[in-house]
């Protein structure tokens, strides 16, 4: 992405917007229920939980690096100061970027722990699942924060950090690791990739039939059957009429 940004500056005379994702990934692994009896809702749940776990670990690693790099203790935007001051449980007093990043790290740890617990419940108890407890370091207090569910919960604070750095004269810092993280959030989100669910058409018919019956507007399944029969009848009628005029 840095190479693409550099090329945009050279060719177009303007940089690539930091929250732009020219590349998007998607997957159907774990969601291919059309003709695959082994792909159950439980399998889909396990897959999406693994994806969220990998995304949380990736961003935690990135924020660990950023925390060690971003030790600025003066010149913050008002928005950054307001956001940092809302975080009271932190050892970072003057380093407000670190205070905010440290809080996000704790939330990612909570996300990781929740995913690991869910995977432990999904898998057989005899299956060993390696925990990330050893990687948490000094991030005590993660039990007291909420996990990060939506990508905006991570993206919005990172954009505040980016904008604050630009406004206070640290644009070169902003265009480094901070912009890299923002672009990864926009590209991968907190689910790593969107999962396409491919379901056999009968399942959709049964689901809609249950909804229409519950709403008291009749059977969707019966309506589809009637429409299919009428469509087939009119198709045959058109074919016969066409043959009549030919012969």
N, C-alpha and C positions, 0 to 999 in steps of 0.2 A: 504494500500500500504506500510505503514511503517512496518507492520508485515511481509509482503512478502519480503521486502527488508532485514529485519533482518534474515529471514529464509534463504535467498540466501547467506548471509554472513556466516551463520553457516554451511550450507550444501555444498555450492559451493565454499566458500572461497573468494567470490567476491560480491560486492554490485549490486543491480539492477540498470541498467542505468537510469538516472534521466528522460530521455525523452522517456522511454519505456512505452507502454500502453498494458499490458497483457489482459486487459478487454476492450471491445468495446461495446457500446450500439447503438441500432437502433430502429426506430419506423415506423409504417405505419399509425398511427393515423393522420387523416387529408389528407392522400394521397391515401386512398382506393377508387379510382374512378371506379373500376371494378364492376359494378352492383349496386353501391350506388348513386342514383340520388341526394342525399343531399350533397355529397362531391364534391363541385364545385371548380374551381380555386380560387375563393374568400375565400373559407374555408381554402384551403391549404395555401394561403398567410397569413391569420390570424394565423394559427397554427405555421408556421415558424417564424412569427414575435413575437409571445408569447415565443417561444423557445429561440430566440435571446435575448429577454428582460430578461428572467429568468437567462440565462447564464451571461449576463452583470451585473445583480444585484449580482449574486453569486461571481463573480470575484471582483466586487467593494468592497463587504464586506470583502473578503480575503485581498485585498490590503490595506484597511483601517487598518486592524489589523497589517499587515506587516509594514506599515508606522509608526505606533506607536512603534513597536519593534526595527526597524532597524535604530538606531540613530548613526551609526559609522561615524566619521568625519575625518578619516585618513586612509591611506593605501588602495589605489584603483588600479585596473589594468588599463593599458593605454586605453584599449578598453572601460572600464566603464567611465573613465575620458572624453574621446572623446565624448561619447554618452551623458553624463550629461552636458558637456559644450555646446552642441548644443541646450540645452533648456535654453532660456534666461528669460522667464517669470516665475520666481520662487522665493519664499522667502527663500528657502533652499540654502544657500551659501556654507557652509562647508559640510553639510550632503548630499553628492552627490547621495547616494542610495535613500534618501528621495526625492531629486529633480526629479529623474527618475520615482520613484513610484508615486509621486504627479502628474506628467504629464500623466501617464497611467490612474490614477484615473479620471482626467478631461476628457480624451478620452472615458472612460467607461460611465461617466455621459452623455456625448454627445450621446453615443450609446443608452442609456436608454431613453433620451428625444426624440430622433428620432423614436424609437420603439413606445413609448407612443403616439406620434403624429400620426403615421401611424395607430395604433389601434383605435385611436379616429376617424380617417377618415373612417376606415373600418366599425366600429360599428355605429349603429343608434345614433344620437345626444342625444337622451333621455337616453341612457345607460350611467350610471355613471362609470367613469374609474378613479381609485385612482392613483394619481401622486406620484412620489418619490421625489418631490421637497423638502419636509421636511428633507430628508435624505442626501442632498447634502452638508450640513454644510458650511464650509468655502471654498468650491471648486469653487470659483469665476473664471471666465474666460473660462468655458467649452464651451461657444458659439464660442470661437475663435480657437478651435482645431477640428481636424477631428475625426469622429467616428471610432471605431475599427470594421472592417468588417471581415478580415481574422484572423484566430487564430495565424498565424505567427507574426502578428503585436503586439501581446501580448506575445507570446512565446519567440521570439528572444530577446527582452530586458530582460526578466526574466532569460534567460540563460546567458546573459552577467553579470547580477547580481550574479548568482550562480557561474560562473567561476571566477569572481573577488574575491568573498569571499574565494573560495578554494585556489586561487593563493596567497592570502595575509595572509593565516594562520587562516582563520575563517571557516574551513570546517565543524565544528560542527554546526555553524549557518546556513551554506548553506544546510546542510542535515536536517534541521528542517522545518520551515514553507515555506521557499523558494522552497525547493524540492516538498513539498506538492502541492503548487500552480502550479508548472510546470507540475506535473503529472496529475492534474485536467484539465489543458489546453489541454494536449495531449489526455486525455480520452474523454473530453466533447467538446472541441473546442468552438467556438463562436456561435455554433448553438445548443448546448446542446446534441442533437443526430442527426445523419443523418436520413433524412425522405425518406422512400421508396414510390415512386409514382407507384401505380398499376392502369394502364389504360386499358380499354377494347380494344381488338385487332383491332377493326374497326377504332378506332381513330388513331392508328399507321399507318394503311394502308392509310387513308385519308391524313395524314401528309406527308408520303413519296410520295404519288401520287402528292401532290401539289409541292413538291420539284423536282421530276423528270420532271413534266410538265414545271416548271419554267426553268429547265436546258435544256429543249428541247430534252430530250432523251426518250420521250414517257410516257405512263401512267403506273405507277406501279400497280395501281388497276386492270387494264385490264390484265397486265402480270400475276398477281397473279391468276386471274380468269382462264386464259388460262392454267397456270401451274397446277391448281387444277383439271381442266377438263382432261388434259392429264394424270395426275397422276392417277385419278380415272379410266380412260380408260385402262391404262397399268396394273393397279391392277386387273381389271376385266379380262383382257386378260390372265394374269398369272394364275388366279384362274381357268379359263376355260381350259387352257392348262394342268394344273395339274389334273383336273378332267378327261380330255380326256385320259391321260396316265394311270390313275387309272382304268378306266372302259374299 
